[in-house]
């Protein structure tokens, strides 16, 4: 495949970029870029708050409908299925529709989920369908919002900014865990509590985004990212241009045949096993193999949350400043160290076990400071949403498949230790994906 000029016109993404570079407008990253990021974070949080309702209200749902654990897990799996499939479809049309229309569609689906929870959400079958709808909402937004916000930052600031976004995604899960039980204590049903946590914030955030956030591509036609709008050109001592001449896909066909897109997607899918697979396997391992009580295991895992929250911005800073906007080194360090530590976990105990888990989650989460930069770093101008759709779809497949895969390993082997070893092996293999991504 012939290399695609990063500044070439992408005819399939109206409005067509100018054939000449836009005039420089800023001496540094504008404060408004941070406002775009802040509002995007709020929109993301509304989706993940709704996604986590089954986990928080799980005991209540099981008692009310007399569900087995497997039947309850299907409600989460339903959202993850559409969350996996939709990004590649949404990413292919996002540039044509514009970020505001895409956001409205995504938030409307989330609001519809909340409203329907109190109207038809009184049966398991209907709730299963509603969870499919809710997953569509996240699939639409994740392939566009994160990419759009990343365009507002230059290469050597993009990692830190999007690392903050990734860190706050975790905050959403804590919001549901904190607010949900409080609403139940007020006498609400879990369906009504779900409605209040999704509908009102969803409407407010949609209005806030559509009235205060500008579409980068339509505001600055001809500019691929904020790099093109800064007065000073890319300084090799501060912003790496080492991979700038590599092929950058501009069409769906090129995305599907681009080696770097596939490699980085495999890395993302493997890394997702840490965050989603370990959430399933670690409680089993700590209680059955290490003899901890469920409360002690939950407390230990909960302790890692703060370190995961901090790790994403730290990873972004590493890639932005120390590695001058290159991402693969941070990804290699994170996956490699985390892989070694998780392989060591079955052989340690006591305080060393806690230290190992905290350190492992910190390094495993460093990739969060690079995750939302991948599309902007890989794609030709105007094709960022197509690339993001492909990447997020494959990463979400890893997320959705991790728990069933590790569960099967545990059932077959009779011990959760083998699931832990598998996670560590995947981490080590991810190092090679990071190295050859050349991003």
Secondary structure, 3 states (H helix, E strand, C coil): CCCCCCCCCCCCCCCCCCCCCCCCCECCCCHHHHHHHHHHHHHHHHHHHHHCHHHHHHHHHHHHHCCCHHHHHHHHHHHHHHHHHHHHHHHHHHHHHCHHHHHHHHHHHHHHHHHHHCCCCCCHHHHHHHHHHHHHHHHHHHCCHHHHHHHCCCHHHHHHHHHHHHHHHHHHHHHHHHHHHHHHHCCCCHHHHHHHHHHHHHHHHHHHHHHHCCCHHHHCCCCCCHHHHECCCCCCCCCCCCCCCCCCCCCHHHHHHCHHHHHHHHHHHHHHHHHHHHHHHHHHHHHHHCCCCHHHHHHHHHHHHHHHHHHHHHHHHHHHHHCCCCCHHHHHHHHHHHHHHHHHHCCCCHHHHHHHHHHHHHHHCCCHHHHCCHHHHHCCCCCHHHHHHHHHHHHHHHHHHHHHHHHHHHHHHCCCHHHHHHHHHHHHHHHHHHHHHCC
